[in-house]
């Protein structure tokens, strides 16, 4: 392996000088013993000033039906995922059994008379 570095000249390198930022507010010297008053707190700290008047009121019945449908869909997806995981684990156990050379791997159910 060849370890060669590129030849560089001094013209390629520059040192940039950064000016310190000037603070927007007047500086307060620490230890001077003076206490500045806090800024006036806003009248309310909620989001009511961003609310817009609604043209029509909320339809709570439709919202509840949508929530119930979403919950049912989530439960169905969870149940399908659990069923799929159990079946994959069972198939894996059966495949491991067959690959070990055993002959009694399949579960045979007999009908009860």
C-alpha positions in Angstrom: 0.0 0.0 0.0 1.4 3.4 -0.9 1.0 6.2 1.6 1.4 9.4 -0.3 0.1 12.7 0.9 -0.8 15.4 -1.6 1.6 18.2 -2.0 0.0 21.4 -0.7 1.1 25.0 -0.8 0.6 27.8 1.7 -1.9 29.5 -0.7 -4.5 26.8 0.0 -4.7 27.5 3.7 -6.4 30.5 5.2 -7.1 31.4 8.8 -10.5 33.0 9.3 -11.0 35.4 12.1 -14.4 35.4 13.8 -15.8 38.4 15.5 -17.6 37.8 18.8 -21.3 38.3 18.7 -22.7 41.4 20.3 -25.5 40.8 22.7 -28.8 42.4 21.9 -29.5 43.4 25.5 -27.2 45.6 27.6 -24.7 43.6 29.6 -25.0 43.2 33.4 -21.9 42.8 35.3 -22.0 39.9 37.7 -21.4 40.6 41.3 -22.6 44.2 41.1 -25.3 43.6 43.6 -28.1 44.9 41.4 -31.1 42.8 40.5 -33.0 43.4 37.3 -36.8 43.0 37.4 -38.2 40.1 35.4 -39.9 40.9 32.1 -43.6 41.1 32.3 -45.2 37.7 31.9 -47.7 37.3 29.1 -51.3 37.5 30.1 -52.1 33.9 29.2 -49.8 31.0 28.3 -52.3 29.0 26.3 -53.1 28.6 22.7 -56.5 30.3 22.6 -55.2 33.2 20.6 -54.5 30.8 17.7 -57.9 29.3 17.7 -60.2 30.1 14.7 -64.0 30.2 14.9 -65.5 27.0 13.5 -68.1 27.1 10.8 -69.9 24.1 12.1 -69.8 22.4 15.5 -67.9 19.2 16.1 -69.8 16.0 15.4 -69.0 14.0 18.5 -71.0 11.0 17.4 -69.0 10.7 14.2 -65.7 11.2 16.1 -66.7 8.4 18.6 -67.6 6.0 15.8 -64.2 6.8 14.1 -62.4 6.1 17.4 -64.3 2.8 17.9 -63.4 1.8 14.3 -59.8 2.7 14.8 -59.7 0.7 18.1 -61.3 -2.3 16.4 -58.8 -2.1 13.6 -55.9 -1.9 16.1 -57.2 -4.9 18.0 -57.6 -6.9 14.8 -54.1 -6.1 13.7 -52.7 -7.1 17.1 -54.6 -10.4 17.1 -53.4 -11.2 13.5 -49.8 -10.4 14.6 -50.0 -12.7 17.6 -51.6 -15.5 15.6 -48.9 -15.1 12.9 -46.1 -15.1 15.5 -47.5 -18.3 17.1 -47.8 -20.0 13.7 -44.3 -19.0 12.6 -42.9 -20.4 15.9 -44.8 -23.7 15.5 -43.5 -24.0 11.9 -40.0 -23.3 13.1 -40.3 -26.0 15.7 -41.6 -28.5 13.2 -38.8 -27.6 10.7 -36.1 -28.0 13.4 -37.6 -31.4 14.3 -37.5 -32.6 10.7 -34.0 -31.2 10.1 -32.8 -33.2 13.2 -34.0 -36.4 11.4 -36.9 -37.2 13.7 -40.0 -38.9 12.3 -42.6 -37.9 14.9 -42.7 -34.2 14.2 -46.1 -33.6 12.9 -49.1 -33.3 15.2 -51.8 -35.8 14.2 -55.2 -35.2 15.6 -57.6 -38.1 15.8 -61.3 -37.5 15.7 -63.2 -38.5 18.8 -66.0 -40.9 18.2 
